[in-house]
Amino acid sequence: MEPSERWTIRVDDGVVVVEFPHGTRLSPSDGDALLDRWRTLIAEPRVEAVVLVVRTARTCSDAARRTLRLAARGAAERGVSRFAVVAERPKRRYLEQTIDIEGIETEPFNDDAAAVRWAKRPAERAATVAPE
């Protein structure tokens, strides 16, 4: 796990899990640090999916939007095709729209564990997928 005051990132059995705690706001330097770590982890051949857990209701900064778009593009270029998004509904929809990149399937969740299960087994849909 690579902790920061602003985020944590780890690989869990072929799934990159990125978590942003309550009150997170990424600055440009935070975004660059996250992208550096992200690029290292996403380059591992066993990584097949991403789970993004956002526990903050704060609006996304420009740096956070930029970081998420660059991360999603980089993941798609490396063959990652699934992103699970765990957040409250308004934030989840916004994040899904930000990740909207051809070739990436984005699925919303209310629960971290369900999101990780879905990311690990894409053919099976978790029963707790959040309603749209």
N, C-alpha and C positions, 0 to 999 in steps of 0.2 A: 504494500500500500504506500502511496506517495501522498502524505498529508500536507495540507496547507491551512492557513487560517480560513481560507475561502472555499476549499473543496478537498475531496479525497478521490483517488482513482486507484483501481485495482483490476486484476484479471481473475475471473472466477470461472474456471473450466471452459475457456474459449470465449468468454463474454467479458468485455470491458465494462465495468460499472463505475460511473462517475456520479458522485453525490455532492450536492450543494446544500448546506445547512440553512436554517432560518436566518434571514437577514443578509444573505450573501449578496454582494454587489461586486462584480469584477471590474477592475481597472484594466487599462491596456497592458500594463506589466503583468498583472495576474493572468490575463488571457494568454499572453505570450508564454508564460511559465507552464500553464496548463497545456497549451499546444505542443510545447517541447516534449513534455512527458507523454502526451497523447500519441504523438508520432512514433515514439519508441515502442509503446505497447501495441499499437494498432499494426505495426509492421510484423509482429509475431505471426507466423503462418497459421497458428491454431485459433486465432481470433476470428470469429464468425459473426458476432452480433455485439450490440451496445445497449446498455441500460442506462438511461439518464434519469436521475432522481433529483427533483428540484423541490426543496421544502420551503422555499421562500415565496411570498406573494408579491414581493417588490417587482416593479417593472424591470425588464431587461435593459441594461445599459447598451450603448452602441458597441462597447468592447465585448460584452457577452454575446450579442447577436453575431458579431464578426467571428468570434471564437467558435461558436456553434456551427456556423456555416462552413468555415474552413475545416473544422473537425469532421463534419459530415461529408464534405467533398473528399477529404483525404481518406476517410474510411471507405467510401464508394470506390475510389481508385484502387484500393487494396483488396477489394472483393467483399467487403462487409455489406450485407444487403438488408439487415434488420436492425431497427432502433426501437426499443421500448421506452416510452416516456411516462414517468411517474410524477404526477403533480396534481394540484387542484385543477378543476375543469377549465377555467379561463386561461390559466398559465399553460396547461397541457395543450390546448388548441393552438395557442400562440407558438409554442415550441414545435409542434408538428408542422405548422406552416413554415417556420424558419428552416426546418430540416428538409422540406419538400424538394428532394433531389431525385431525378429519374434513377430508377434502379434500387432505391431504398424503400423498403416497406416500413412504415411507422405505425406502431400500435400503442394506444393509450391504456394506462393502468392506474388503479387507485392504490395498489399494493406492490411493494418492492419484491416480495418473494414470488408473486405471480408473474411479475415482469421478467424476473431472472429465469423462471421455469420456461416461459414462452421463448425467451431468447435462446435457451439451451436446446429446446425441442420445437423448431419452427413449424413442423407439420401438425403439432397439437396446439390447439388454442386453449389458453387458460380459461377456466370458468369465471374468473373474476375480471375479465376484460371490462373496462369502463364503458358504459353506454354513451353513445354520441348524442 
